[in-house]
């Protein structure tokens, strides 16, 4: 599987991922050969490119839930783009509340973990894809925290709106998250302020959502127990979801950070993140769940066979190379062996080997 920019697409190339229109209607199924009309459609949708199968490459497995997740993402981004632009102009967002309700309905009551797959982003669509992902993660996390439905909806609405200030930046800066020079940093801080003010002044956004949007842009010391109790749960949720998404995002021409490294940072940085919320995130998405394929620091590859609830980064794994089981929570093992990274497909999906896991468990 390879990523091919839109301008380099050719008739006959096979699609590795489906293509949907703005209403979520399937236009081209996976494994479909591109036609000239299909290439024109891709250009009209302003897609930056497509994942294409190599000539002899078989179609990679995707669950029905994975396919639906990508369909929903595609459909929602079109809606968010129109609504955030409307909010910026002081107009009523036509579909934002509808979308927030959909996100809570789909992801706000799940009993199982999902494969949280990142889609490739360009500076032009970064703001909208980031807003959607933070909203989905916030729905998942708030569910694990047993937050009631009404407050879940407020949190998801705030997650969709809290980073609207990026729209006040030049397009080329909208996907930038660090490495600012002095002038850029001043522009970024002003854009954040303008975004918060836009939401605060908007007559169609409720007070609870406005409070969460403003709070999400502030810095807190979560190590200060006396101060933490005054931080709304929605703010804590959005800040964790924001950090996880920006660090694992797939930006055009940039490698995303490893989920393992991001989780390690979240767990280690108790001053900036609520540990209960971080745990809820890890209970919501598949990172080191049974069946996930991993690479170890000794360059062996294997799969997770049992999670570790106390330390998610130290599960029990089965090495493919030596057919040996490692308990990474063992102090003796942990001194010399850790998880280096997750094994992924070219489109950044985590590889899960359910058959090998089942074979091992049935021994």
C-alpha positions in Angstrom: 0.0 0.0 0.0 1.3 3.4 -0.9 0.0 7.0 -0.6 -0.4 8.7 -4.0 -1.0 12.5 -4.2 -4.1 13.5 -6.2 -2.1 14.9 -9.2 -0.3 11.6 -9.6 -3.3 9.3 -9.7 -3.7 7.1 -12.8 -6.5 5.2 -14.3 -6.5 1.5 -13.2 -5.0 2.1 -9.7 -6.8 0.0 -7.0 -8.2 1.8 -4.0 -7.0 0.6 -0.6 -9.7 2.6 1.2 -13.3 3.5 0.2 -14.3 6.9 -1.0 -17.5 8.6 0.3 -19.3 11.8 -0.6 -20.2 14.6 1.9 -23.4 12.7 2.9 -21.5 9.5 3.7 -22.7 7.7 0.6 -20.2 5.2 -0.7 -18.9 6.2 -4.1 -16.0 3.8 -4.6 -15.5 0.6 -2.7 -12.1 -0.7 -1.6 -10.3 -2.6 -4.4 -12.1 -0.6 -7.1 -10.0 0.4 -10.0 -9.8 4.1 -10.6 -11.5 5.5 -13.7 -11.0 9.0 -15.2 -14.3 10.0 -13.7 -13.1 8.8 -10.3 -10.0 10.9 -10.5 -12.1 13.9 -11.3 -14.3 13.2 -8.3 -11.2 13.0 -6.0 -10.1 16.4 -7.3 -13.5 17.9 -6.8 -13.6 16.7 -3.2 -10.3 18.5 -2.7 -8.7 15.3 -1.4 -4.9 15.5 -1.1 -4.4 12.0 -2.3 -5.4 8.3 -1.9 -4.0 5.1 -0.5 -3.5 2.8 -3.4 -2.8 -1.0 -3.4 0.3 -2.3 -5.0 -0.3 -4.3 -8.3 -0.2 -7.8 -6.6 -1.2 -6.7 -3.1 -4.2 -8.4 -1.5 -6.9 -6.3 0.1 -5.9 -5.7 3.8 -8.5 -6.7 6.4 -10.8 -4.0 7.9 -13.6 -4.7 10.3 -17.1 -3.3 9.7 -16.6 -1.0 12.6 -13.3 0.3 11.1 -15.0 1.0 7.8 -18.0 2.8 9.5 -15.5 4.9 11.6 -13.8 6.2 8.4 -17.2 6.8 6.7 -18.4 8.8 9.7 -15.2 10.8 9.8 -15.4 11.7 6.1 -19.0 12.8 6.4 -18.6 14.8 9.6 -15.6 16.8 8.4 -17.6 18.4 5.6 -20.3 19.4 8.2 -17.7 20.7 10.7 -16.1 22.9 8.0 -19.3 24.7 7.2 -20.3 25.1 10.9 -17.0 26.4 12.2 -16.9 29.0 9.4 -20.4 30.0 10.3 -19.5 30.4 14.0 -16.5 32.5 13.1 -18.7 34.8 11.2 -21.2 35.1 14.1 -23.8 33.0 12.3 -25.8 30.1 13.6 -24.1 26.7 12.9 -26.7 24.7 11.0 -25.6 21.1 11.9 -23.2 21.4 14.9 -25.7 20.3 17.5 -26.9 17.5 15.3 -23.4 16.3 14.8 -22.6 16.5 18.5 -25.7 14.4 19.3 -24.6 11.8 16.7 -21.1 11.6 18.2 -22.5 11.1 21.7 -25.0 8.5 20.4 -22.4 6.5 18.5 -19.4 6.8 20.8 -20.7 8.0 24.1 -22.0 4.6 25.4 -19.7 2.0 23.9 -18.8 -1.0 26.1 -15.7 -1.9 24.1 -12.5 -0.3 22.9 -12.3 0.9 19.3 -9.5 1.2 16.7 -8.9 4.9 16.7 -7.5 5.5 13.2 -6.0 8.8 12.2 -6.6 10.1 8.7 -4.0 12.1 6.8 -4.3 15.8 7.2 -3.3 18.9 5.2 -3.1 22.5 6.5 -6.4 23.1 4.7 -8.4 20.4 6.7 -6.3 20.1 9.9 -8.7 22.3 12.0 -11.8 20.3 11.1 -10.3 16.8 11.4 -8.7 17.8 14.7 -12.0 19.1 16.1 -13.8 15.9 15.1 -11.2 13.6 16.6 -11.1 15.5 19.9 -14.9 15.3 20.0 -15.0 11.6 19.4 -12.2 11.0 22.0 -14.1 13.2 24.4 -17.3 11.2 24.0 -15.4 7.9 24.5 -13.6 9.2 27.6 -16.6 10.8 29.2 -18.5 7.6 28.8 -15.8 5.7 30.8 -16.0 8.4 33.5 -19.8 7.8 33.7 -20.6 11.5 32.9 -24.3 12.0 32.3 -25.6 12.4 28.8 -26.4 16.1 29.0 -22.9 17.0 30.2 -21.4 14.6 27.6 -23.2 16.7 24.9 -21.8 19.9 26.4 -18.2 18.4 26.4 -18.5 17.2 22.8 -19.9 20.6 21.6 -17.0 22.3 23.4 -14.5 19.9 21.8 -15.8 20.8 18.4 -15.4 24.5 19.1 -12.5 25.0 21.5 -9.8 25.2 18.8 -11.7 27.5 16.4 -9.0 30.1 16.9 -6.8 28.3 14.4 -9.1 29.6 11.7 -7.7 33.1 12.4 -4.2 31.9 11.5 -2.8 31.8 7.9 -3.6 28.4 6.4 0.0 27.3 6.3 0.1 27.7 10.1 -3.2 26.0 11.0 -1.6 22.6 11.4 1.4 23.8 13.4 1.5 22.7 17.0 5.0 23.6 18.2 8.3 25.0 16.9 6.9 28.6 16.7 9.3 31.5 16.4 8.5 34.6 18.5 6.3 36.2 15.9 4.4 33.0 15.1 3.8 32.4 18.8 2.3 35.8 19.3 0.1 35.2 16.3 -0.9 31.8 17.7 -1.8 33.2 21.2 -3.8 36.0 19.6 -5.7 33.5 17.4 -6.5 31.4 20.5 -7.8 34.6 22.3 -9.9 35.5 19.2 -11.3 32.0 19.0 -12.4 32.0 22.7 -13.9 35.5 22.3 -15.8 34.4 19.2 -17.4 31.5 21.1 -18.1 33.7 24.2 -19.9 36.3 22.1 -22.0 33.8 20.1 -25.7 34.0 21.0 -26.4 30.4 19.9 -23.9 28.6 22.1 -25.0 27.8 25.7 -23.1 29.0 28.8 -21.8 25.6 29.8 -20.2 25.0 26.5 -18.6 28.5 26.5 -17.2 27.8 30.0 -15.6 24.6 28.8 -14.2 26.2 25.7 -12.5 28.9 27.7 -11.2 26.5 30.4 -9.7 24.2 27.8 -7.3 26.9 26.6 -5.9 27.5 30.1 -3.0 25.9 31.8 -3.5 24.0 35.1 -1.3 22.3 37.6 -3.0 18.9 38.1 -0.4 18.1 40.8 -2.1 20.7 43.0 -4.9 18.8 44.7 -6.6 21.9 46.1 -6.8 23.5 42.6 -7.7 20.4 40.7 -11.1 20.0 42.3 -12.2 23.3 40.7 -11.4 22.2 37.2 -14.5 21.0 35.3 -14.3 17.4 34.1 -15.1 18.5 30.6 -11.9 20.7 30.6 -9.8 17.8 31.8 -11.3 15.5 29.2 -10.7 17.9 26.3 -7.1 18.6 27.3 -6.2 14.9 27.3 -8.1 14.3 24.0 -6.4 17.3 22.4 -2.9 16.2 23.4 -3.4 12.6 22.2 -4.8 13.7 18.9 -2.2 16.4 17.9 0.7 14.1 18.8 -0.6 11.0 16.9 -2.0 13.0 13.9 -0.8 12.1 10.4 0.2 15.4 8.9 1.2 15.6 5.2 5.0 15.0 4.9 5.4 14.5 8.6 5.6 11.3 10.6 3.2 11.0 13.5 4.4 10.3 17.0 4.1 6.7 18.2 1.0 6.1 20.3 3.3 4.3 22.8 5.4 7.5 23.2 2.4 9.6 23.5 0.8 7.4 26.2 4.2 7.3 28.0 4.1 11.1 28.0 0.6 11.3 29.3 1.2 8.8 32.1 4.4 10.5 33.1 3.2 14.1 33.0 0.8 14.1 36.0 1.3 17.9 36.4 -0.5 18.7 33.1 -3.0 15.9 32.8 -5.6 14.3 35.0 -4.5 10.7 35.6 -8.1 9.5 35.9 -8.9 10.9 32.5 -5.8 9.4 31.0 -6.8 6.0 32.3 -10.3 6.5 30.8 -8.6 7.3 27.4 -6.6 4.0 27.6 -9.9 2.1 28.4 -11.5 3.6 25.3 -9.1 2.9 22.4 -7.0 -0.1 21.3 -3.4 0.7 21.9 -1.9 -2.3 23.7 -4.9 -4.6 23.7 -4.7 -8.4 23.2 -3.9 -9.1 19.6 -2.1 -5.9 18.9 1.2 -6.5 17.1 4.3 -4.7 18.6 8.0 -4.2 18.2 10.3 -4.6 21.3 13.4 -2.6 22.1 15.5 -5.8 21.3 14.0 -5.6 17.8 11.9 -8.7 18.3 8.3 -8.6 17.1 5.3 -10.1 18.7 1.8 -9.5 20.0 0.1 -8.5 23.2 -1.6 -11.5 24.9 -2.7 -9.8 28.1 -3.2 -6.2 29.1 -1.8 -4.6 32.2 -4.4 -2.5 34.0 -1.8 -1.0 36.4 0.7 0.0 33.7 -0.7 -0.2 30.1 2.9 0.0 28.7 3.9 -3.3 30.4 1.6 -6.0 29.1 2.4 -9.7 28.6 3.6 -10.3 25.1 4.4 -13.3 22.8 7.5 -13.0 20.7 7.1 -14.1 17.1 10.9 -14.5 16.7 11.5 -16.8 19.7 7.9 -18.0 20.5 8.6 -16.8 24.0 6.4 -15.0 26.5 7.6 -11.9 28.1 6.0 -10.3 31.2 7.0 -6.7 30.7 5.7 -5.9 34.2 8.4 -8.1 35.8 11.1 -5.7 37.3 13.8 -8.0 36.0 12.4 -8.0 32.4 11.6 -4.3 32.4 15.2 -3.4 33.1 16.2 -4.6 29.6 13.0 -4.9 27.6 10.2 -2.5 26.7 7.8 -1.9 23.9 9.4 0.3 21.3 6.4 0.8 19.0 3.3 -0.6 17.4 3.3 -2.4 14.1 1.1 -0.6 11.6 -0.1 -0.7 8.0 1.0 2.0 5.6 -2.2 3.9 6.2 -1.4 4.1 9.9 -3.8 1.4 11.2 -2.6 -0.7 14.1 -2.0 -4.3 13.0 -4.1 -6.8 15.1 -3.5 -10.5 14.7 -6.6 -12.1 16.2 -5.9 -15.6 14.7 -2.5 -15.9 16.4 -3.9 -14.7 19.7 -6.7 -17.2 19.5 -4.3 -20.0 18.6 -2.1 -19.1 21.6 -5.1 -18.9 24.0 -6.5 -22.2 22.9 -3.3 -24.1 23.6 
